[in-house]
Amino acid sequence: MKECTMIVFTGFAYGGLSELSESEYISCSMGSTISGEIGVFGYKPSVLMDMLAGKRAEVGAKVGAYMRTFSGDCSPSDLETALQLVYKLFSTNVEARDEEVKLVMQMAEETIRAQERDPYTVFSNRVRELNYGNSFFFRPIRISDLKRVDPIRACEYFNDCFKDPSTFTVVIVGNIDPDVSLPLILQYLGGIPKPPEPVLHFSRDDLKGLPFKFPETIVREVVHSPMVEAQCSVQLAFPVLLKSASMIEEIHFIGFFE
């Protein structure tokens, strides 16, 4: 049996974008993108890349509909570096700066313009509109929406998502030496400052459902879009009812069909 040479870890907490009102959604949904360009670990991404040169340690963060997660992997010798990154994720207060915000908005606008030129985008946007009833959560972002983004609020929301360590469950697996790893875990994960009041503290049963309504009757629609070379794409969609007690497990099972 081949020996494991890596350590893999993930942390998750309930509560995500589904808790937001429609008026806040556009700004807060851009929080990860704007904060990522500024630097969620206390340094700009280019600077951090230089600092991590020669090390095998990587950490990423994600804000989803119902959960916030961080995950990463590292070599056993770089576990301390990886845990330091997690510590910095929770202790860094990302502040919106004009230069980085302007760059993110330019990149987002270019992405939207490129998508608008893509015939498949017309198809996929119509599919989402039919499946989700034109819900704001699933509605594609337009260039006009970017003008309504509040970068200060976006960064505040991202900071809140990774501020309270008491809401997170962490799993670590791999080539772990308990005598070496446990003191580091206690130092860097156990040492994350806890805010005086709970922040985004939810249980699974408290979560708001996403605001959408699946069609009650069969819908068949043909979408036409100008193309240089003719192509065809077909999508079939049907609702799946998940039970609360086994929802996460069933989501993984459904993913196997992809």
C-alpha positions as CSV (number, residue, x, y, z in Angstrom):
1,M,0.0,0.0,0.0
2,K,1.4,3.4,-1.0
3,E,2.2,5.7,1.9
4,C,0.2,8.9,2.1
5,T,2.5,11.9,1.7
6,M,-0.1,14.7,2.2
7,I,-2.3,16.2,4.8
8,V,-5.8,17.3,3.7
9,F,-8.2,19.4,5.8
10,T,-11.5,21.2,5.6
11,G,-13.7,23.3,7.8
12,F,-17.3,24.2,7.4
13,A,-20.0,26.2,9.1
14,Y,-23.7,26.5,8.4
15,G,-25.1,29.8,7.0
16,G,-24.3,31.4,3.7
17,L,-25.7,33.5,0.9
18,S,-29.3,32.2,1.3
19,E,-29.5,34.3,4.5
20,L,-29.2,37.5,2.5
21,S,-31.9,39.8,1.4
22,E,-32.3,40.6,-2.3
23,S,-31.0,44.2,-1.6
24,E,-27.8,42.9,-0.1
25,Y,-27.2,39.9,-2.3
26,I,-25.3,41.6,-5.2
27,S,-22.8,43.3,-3.0
28,C,-22.2,40.3,-0.6
29,S,-22.0,37.8,-3.4
30,M,-19.0,39.7,-4.7
31,G,-17.3,39.6,-1.3
32,S,-15.1,36.6,-2.0
33,T,-14.0,38.0,-5.4
34,I,-13.1,41.4,-4.1
35,S,-11.5,40.1,-0.9
36,G,-9.6,37.6,-2.8
37,E,-8.0,40.2,-5.0
38,I,-7.1,42.3,-1.9
39,G,-5.8,39.4,0.0
40,V,-7.7,37.2,2.5
41,F,-4.6,36.1,4.3
42,G,-3.3,39.6,5.0
43,Y,-1.1,39.9,1.9
44,K,-1.9,40.5,-1.8
45,P,-2.0,37.2,-3.7
46,S,1.2,38.0,-5.6
47,V,3.1,38.7,-2.4
48,L,1.8,35.6,-0.7
49,M,2.8,33.5,-3.7
50,D,6.4,34.7,-3.3
51,M,6.3,34.0,0.5
52,L,5.1,30.4,-0.1
53,A,7.7,29.6,-2.7
54,G,9.2,26.2,-2.1
55,K,6.4,25.2,0.3
56,R,3.6,22.7,-0.3
57,A,0.8,24.4,1.5
58,E,-2.5,25.7,0.0
59,V,-5.7,27.0,1.6
60,G,-8.8,28.3,-0.1
61,A,-12.1,29.7,1.2
62,K,-15.6,29.6,-0.3
63,V,-19.0,31.1,0.6
64,G,-21.8,29.0,-0.7
65,A,-25.6,29.1,-0.5
66,Y,-25.9,27.3,2.8
67,M,-22.3,26.9,4.1
68,R,-19.0,28.6,4.4
69,T,-16.0,26.5,4.0
70,F,-12.2,26.6,4.0
71,S,-10.1,23.7,2.7
72,G,-6.5,22.9,1.8
73,D,-3.7,20.5,1.7
74,C,0.0,20.5,2.6
75,S,3.0,18.3,3.1
76,P,3.5,17.1,6.7
77,S,6.6,19.3,7.0
78,D,4.5,22.4,5.9
79,L,1.5,21.8,8.2
80,E,2.5,24.8,10.4
81,T,2.4,27.0,7.3
82,A,-1.0,25.8,6.3
83,L,-2.4,26.3,9.8
84,Q,-0.9,29.8,9.8
85,L,-2.9,30.5,6.7
86,V,-6.1,29.4,8.3
87,Y,-5.3,31.6,11.3
88,K,-4.7,34.6,9.0
89,L,-8.0,33.9,7.2
90,F,-9.9,34.3,10.4
91,S,-7.8,37.1,11.9
92,T,-7.4,39.3,8.8
93,N,-9.8,42.2,8.4
94,V,-10.0,42.8,4.7
95,E,-10.6,46.4,3.8
96,A,-11.8,47.6,0.4
97,R,-9.1,49.6,-1.5
98,D,-9.9,51.6,-4.6
99,E,-7.2,50.1,-6.8
100,E,-8.1,46.5,-6.2
101,V,-11.8,47.1,-6.3
102,K,-11.5,48.9,-9.7
103,L,-9.5,46.0,-11.0
104,V,-12.0,43.4,-9.8
105,M,-14.9,45.4,-11.4
106,Q,-13.1,45.7,-14.7
107,M,-12.4,41.9,-14.7
108,A,-16.0,41.2,-13.8
109,E,-17.3,43.5,-16.6
110,E,-15.0,41.9,-19.2
111,T,-16.2,38.4,-18.1
112,I,-19.9,39.5,-18.4
113,R,-19.2,41.0,-21.9
114,A,-17.5,37.7,-23.0
115,Q,-20.4,35.7,-21.7
116,E,-22.9,37.9,-23.6
117,R,-21.1,37.0,-26.8
118,D,-21.3,33.3,-26.0
119,P,-24.4,31.7,-27.6
120,Y,-24.4,29.0,-24.9
121,T,-24.9,31.7,-22.3
122,V,-28.2,32.6,-23.8
123,F,-29.3,29.0,-23.5
124,S,-28.0,28.4,-20.0
125,N,-29.5,31.7,-18.7
126,R,-32.9,30.8,-20.1
127,V,-32.7,27.3,-18.5
128,R,-32.0,28.9,-15.1
129,E,-34.8,31.4,-15.6
130,L,-37.3,28.5,-16.2
131,N,-35.9,26.3,-13.4
132,Y,-35.7,28.9,-10.7
133,G,-38.5,31.3,-11.6
134,N,-36.1,34.3,-12.3
135,S,-35.0,34.2,-8.7
136,F,-32.5,36.9,-7.8
137,F,-30.2,34.3,-6.4
138,F,-29.9,32.5,-9.8
139,R,-30.3,35.5,-12.0
140,P,-27.1,36.2,-14.0
141,I,-25.2,39.4,-13.1
142,R,-25.5,42.2,-15.6
143,I,-23.1,45.1,-16.1
144,S,-25.8,47.3,-14.6
145,D,-25.7,45.2,-11.4
146,L,-22.0,45.9,-10.9
147,K,-22.8,49.6,-10.5
148,R,-24.9,48.7,-7.4
149,V,-22.0,46.7,-5.7
150,D,-20.9,48.3,-2.4
151,P,-17.3,47.1,-2.0
152,I,-17.2,48.1,1.7
153,R,-20.2,46.0,2.5
154,A,-18.8,43.1,0.3
155,C,-15.6,43.0,2.4
156,E,-17.5,43.3,5.6
157,Y,-19.6,40.3,4.7
158,F,-16.6,38.2,3.8
159,N,-14.9,39.2,7.1
160,D,-18.0,38.1,9.0
161,C,-18.1,34.8,7.2
162,F,-14.7,33.8,8.5
163,K,-14.6,35.6,11.9
164,D,-16.1,33.3,14.5
165,P,-14.2,30.0,14.8
166,S,-16.7,28.5,17.2
167,T,-19.2,28.0,14.4
168,F,-16.8,25.8,12.3
169,T,-16.3,22.0,12.3
170,V,-12.8,21.0,11.1
171,V,-11.6,17.7,9.7
172,I,-8.0,16.8,9.2
173,V,-6.7,13.6,7.6
174,G,-3.5,12.3,6.1
175,N,0.0,11.7,7.1
176,I,-0.3,13.1,10.6
177,D,2.1,12.7,13.6
178,P,-0.1,13.5,16.6
179,D,2.9,14.5,18.7
180,V,3.9,17.1,16.2
181,S,0.5,18.1,14.8
182,L,-1.6,18.5,18.0
183,P,0.5,21.4,19.5
184,L,0.3,23.2,16.1
185,I,-3.4,22.7,15.9
186,L,-4.0,24.0,19.4
187,Q,-1.7,27.0,18.7
188,Y,-3.1,28.1,15.4
189,L,-6.7,26.8,15.3
190,G,-7.2,27.0,19.0
191,G,-5.6,30.4,19.1
192,I,-8.0,32.1,16.6
193,P,-9.6,35.0,18.4
194,K,-13.2,34.5,19.2
195,P,-15.5,37.6,18.8
196,P,-17.3,38.8,21.9
197,E,-20.7,38.0,20.3
198,P,-21.5,35.1,17.9
199,V,-21.2,35.9,14.2
200,L,-23.3,34.1,11.6
201,H,-24.2,31.3,14.1
202,F,-26.7,28.9,12.5
203,S,-27.7,25.4,12.9
204,R,-28.7,23.3,9.9
205,D,-32.4,23.5,10.7
206,D,-32.3,27.3,11.0
207,L,-31.2,27.8,7.4
208,K,-33.4,29.8,4.9
209,G,-34.3,28.0,1.7
210,L,-33.2,29.6,-1.5
211,P,-35.9,31.8,-3.0
212,F,-37.1,30.0,-6.1
213,K,-40.0,28.0,-7.4
214,F,-39.6,25.1,-9.8
215,P,-42.2,24.9,-12.6
216,E,-45.4,23.0,-11.5
217,T,-46.0,21.7,-15.0
218,I,-43.9,20.3,-17.8
219,V,-42.1,23.0,-19.8
220,R,-40.7,22.5,-23.2
221,E,-38.8,25.3,-24.9
222,V,-36.5,25.8,-27.8
223,V,-33.9,28.5,-27.6
224,H,-32.3,29.9,-30.7
225,S,-29.1,31.9,-30.9
226,P,-26.9,33.0,-33.8
227,M,-23.8,30.9,-34.2
228,V,-20.9,30.6,-36.7
229,E,-21.2,26.8,-36.6
230,A,-24.5,25.1,-35.8
231,Q,-24.5,23.3,-32.5
232,C,-27.3,21.7,-30.4
233,S,-27.6,21.4,-26.6
234,V,-30.4,19.7,-24.6
235,Q,-31.0,19.9,-20.9
236,L,-33.6,17.9,-18.9
237,A,-34.4,19.1,-15.4
238,F,-36.6,17.6,-12.7
239,P,-37.0,18.4,-9.0
240,V,-35.5,16.3,-6.3
241,L,-36.8,16.4,-2.7
242,L,-34.1,15.9,-0.1
243,K,-34.7,14.9,3.5
244,S,-33.2,17.1,6.1
245,A,-31.6,14.4,8.1
246,S,-29.6,12.9,5.2
247,M,-29.5,16.0,2.9
248,I,-25.7,16.3,2.7
249,E,-25.2,12.6,1.9
250,E,-28.0,12.6,-0.7
251,I,-26.4,15.7,-2.4
252,H,-23.2,13.7,-2.8
253,F,-25.1,10.8,-4.2
254,I,-26.9,13.0,-6.7
255,G,-23.5,14.4,-7.7
256,F,-22.5,10.9,-8.9
257,F,-25.0,11.2,-11.7
258,E,-23.0,14.0,-13.3
